[in-house]
Amino acid sequence: VPGSRIRRGVLDERRPEITEGLARGIRLVLLPLLFDQGLNARHLVEKKIAVEVARDEEDGSFTAENVAVALRRVMVEGEGEEFGAEVRDLAEVLGSDEVNDQCVRDFLRCLSDYSRQQQG
């Protein structure tokens, strides 16, 4: 259900959820609420792969209109196609088992090489 994907992306901003969404090509609307979520959200916004829901600078509150504006930005307005292109590009990498497997193999090879160097 498309609505559930949007709701989940807006309400739950844990790092694995973000990566999973990007791997599936889902455009992200972020609403940081706790701890490092604000830093993660701003980083993704700077990279133009997500939109953050605007909030009141003084008390952190937001309105339904703030959420609607963010959703329109990624889904409807001209800017939405830019987000779509970025997310599609990321999905090709993050969603590829072949690429992920190769990264793990490369990492394990580096660990093995490092271990051999340390042993003499």
Steps between C-alpha positions, in 0.01 A plus 500: 500500500668828394357691798664264747837559337455875538377472859788277597757732344355803674452350844790262542845631421738233623807450286414144383154622396653783297740264325221251434281773352777626275582144389138463391497834318264672744513879515547606862320763706673522837371621835787475749384464859782345704874511554707492180202493264532874434861462387412203280206686348702811421772290339246328273338835417840647405558201269156566342367154573240598762281787620465597864166616639531868594469575870465803723851609601396593854303198619553236229131472422367422155161504332311279260569766237877466561471126434284558190753750359785252548301221335412721203867591460611139455195363323339768283697817442783532247751440776345156552647368176848603619444302820366209298811491280737511799309227682490279189878532466549404865256210470715351224793483743335444839242258361745286306593172668792466260646839596442437871660155482802645321537769768496234773757288311724806454470589868586146610799497263624827652462358852689188399779704336527722807513199731783346297694829508465524877622143550819569320 
